[in-house]
Amino acid sequence: MAKKKMTKTAKRRLTVLTPIVILAIGYCAFTLVTTVVSLYNLHNEEASLTQKLDDLKGESKELKNEINKLQDKDYVARYARENYLYTKDGEYVIKALDEEEKKTEKKFEIKDDYIIYGGIVIIALILFYIIMKSRKRNKKSMKKKK
């Protein structure tokens, strides 16, 4: 097996071209990765915007339906009675809590309970601290008497 010797020009070409080829491959890889990431982000943005568009189309249909309903005088009168508590002569308004109002009312009750329980715990800690201080004083006074 005979080893082939490299000429100086071949070595020079190799030392010059190798970094250039590595840089070109690196640039292509970097461009490919950034393009894939950009496409992925654009795909996600398209999906979210499509969802938003569908939601807005549904909302638009609901609003158009509501506009058509508001052309009817009976519907407007019933809507005003239900939502704004308007009455006819001789009518009385008795408002019952719906599910959302009950949930918000319960939330306030829970917060109030936490405040009450927290206050009780703080008072108990203060009393415990006072009792412990008085015991230490009693022990010190007992030691002085002896």
C-alpha positions as CSV (number, residue, x, y, z in Angstrom):
1,M,0.0,0.0,0.0
2,A,1.5,3.1,-1.1
3,K,0.5,6.4,0.4
4,K,-0.2,9.2,-2.0
5,K,1.4,12.4,-1.2
6,M,-0.6,15.6,-1.4
7,T,0.8,18.4,-3.3
8,K,1.1,21.9,-1.8
9,T,-1.6,23.2,-4.2
10,A,-4.0,20.4,-3.2
11,K,-3.4,21.1,0.5
12,R,-3.9,24.9,-0.1
13,R,-7.2,24.2,-2.0
14,L,-8.3,21.9,0.8
15,T,-7.5,24.5,3.6
16,V,-9.3,27.2,1.6
17,L,-12.3,25.3,0.3
18,T,-13.1,23.4,3.5
19,P,-14.1,26.4,5.6
20,I,-16.0,27.8,2.7
21,V,-18.0,24.6,2.2
22,I,-18.6,24.3,6.0
23,L,-19.9,27.9,6.1
24,A,-22.1,27.3,3.0
25,I,-23.6,24.2,4.6
26,G,-24.0,26.0,7.9
27,Y,-25.8,28.9,6.2
28,C,-28.1,26.5,4.4
29,A,-28.9,24.6,7.6
30,F,-29.6,27.9,9.5
31,T,-31.8,29.2,6.7
32,L,-33.7,25.9,6.6
33,V,-34.3,25.9,10.4
34,T,-35.4,29.5,10.5
35,T,-37.8,28.9,7.6
36,V,-39.3,25.8,9.2
37,V,-39.7,27.7,12.5
38,S,-41.3,30.6,10.7
39,L,-43.7,28.3,8.8
40,Y,-44.6,26.6,12.1
41,N,-45.4,30.0,13.7
42,L,-47.4,31.1,10.7
43,H,-49.4,27.9,10.7
44,N,-50.2,28.3,14.4
45,E,-51.2,31.9,13.8
46,E,-53.4,30.9,10.9
47,A,-55.2,28.3,13.0
48,S,-55.8,30.8,15.8
49,L,-57.0,33.5,13.4
50,T,-59.3,30.9,11.7
51,Q,-60.8,30.1,15.0
52,K,-61.2,33.7,15.9
53,L,-62.9,34.3,12.5
54,D,-65.3,31.4,13.1
55,D,-66.1,32.9,16.5
56,L,-66.7,36.3,15.0
57,K,-68.9,34.9,12.2
58,G,-71.0,33.1,14.8
59,E,-71.2,36.3,16.9
60,S,-72.2,38.2,13.8
61,K,-75.0,35.8,13.1
62,E,-76.3,36.1,16.7
63,L,-76.2,39.9,16.5
64,K,-78.1,39.9,13.1
65,N,-80.6,37.5,14.7
66,E,-80.9,39.9,17.7
67,I,-81.4,42.9,15.3
68,N,-84.2,41.1,13.6
69,K,-85.8,40.2,16.9
70,L,-85.5,43.8,18.1
71,Q,-87.7,44.9,15.1
72,D,-90.6,43.1,16.9
73,K,-92.3,45.3,19.5
74,D,-93.5,42.4,21.6
75,Y,-90.0,41.1,21.8
76,V,-88.6,44.5,22.8
77,A,-91.3,44.8,25.5
78,R,-90.5,41.4,26.9
79,Y,-86.8,42.0,26.8
80,A,-87.1,45.3,28.6
81,R,-89.2,43.6,31.3
82,E,-86.8,40.7,31.8
83,N,-83.5,42.6,31.7
84,Y,-84.4,46.1,32.8
85,L,-87.3,45.4,35.2
86,Y,-89.9,47.5,33.3
87,T,-93.5,46.8,34.2
88,K,-96.9,47.5,32.9
89,D,-99.5,49.2,35.1
90,G,-100.5,47.0,38.0
91,E,-97.5,44.6,37.6
92,Y,-94.9,43.9,40.3
93,V,-91.4,42.8,39.8
94,I,-90.1,39.9,41.8
95,K,-86.6,39.1,40.8
96,A,-85.2,35.6,41.5
97,L,-81.5,34.9,41.5
98,D,-80.2,33.0,38.5
99,E,-77.3,30.5,38.6
100,E,-74.6,33.1,37.8
101,E,-75.8,35.4,40.6
102,K,-75.9,32.5,43.0
103,K,-72.4,31.6,42.2
104,T,-71.1,35.1,42.7
105,E,-73.0,35.4,45.9
106,K,-71.5,32.1,47.1
107,K,-68.0,33.4,46.2
108,F,-68.5,36.4,48.4
109,E,-69.7,34.2,51.3
110,I,-66.6,32.1,51.0
111,K,-64.3,35.1,51.0
112,D,-66.2,36.4,54.1
113,D,-65.8,33.0,55.8
114,Y,-62.0,33.1,55.1
115,I,-61.8,36.6,56.6
116,I,-63.7,35.4,59.7
117,Y,-61.6,32.2,60.1
118,G,-58.4,34.2,59.6
119,G,-59.4,36.7,62.3
120,I,-60.2,33.9,64.7
121,V,-56.7,32.3,64.0
122,I,-55.0,35.7,64.5
123,I,-56.9,36.3,67.8
124,A,-56.0,32.7,69.0
125,L,-52.3,33.4,68.2
126,I,-52.3,36.6,70.1
127,L,-53.9,35.0,73.1
128,F,-51.4,32.1,72.9
129,Y,-48.6,34.7,72.8
130,I,-50.0,36.6,75.8
131,I,-50.4,33.4,77.8
132,M,-46.9,32.2,77.1
133,K,-45.5,35.7,78.1
134,S,-47.4,35.6,81.4
135,R,-46.1,32.1,82.1
136,K,-42.5,33.2,81.6
137,R,-43.1,36.1,83.9
138,N,-44.6,33.8,86.5
139,K,-41.6,31.5,86.3
140,K,-39.2,34.4,86.7
141,S,-41.0,35.8,89.6
142,M,-41.1,32.3,91.3
143,K,-37.3,31.9,90.8
144,K,-36.7,35.3,92.4
145,K,-38.9,34.4,95.4
146,K,-36.9,31.3,96.1
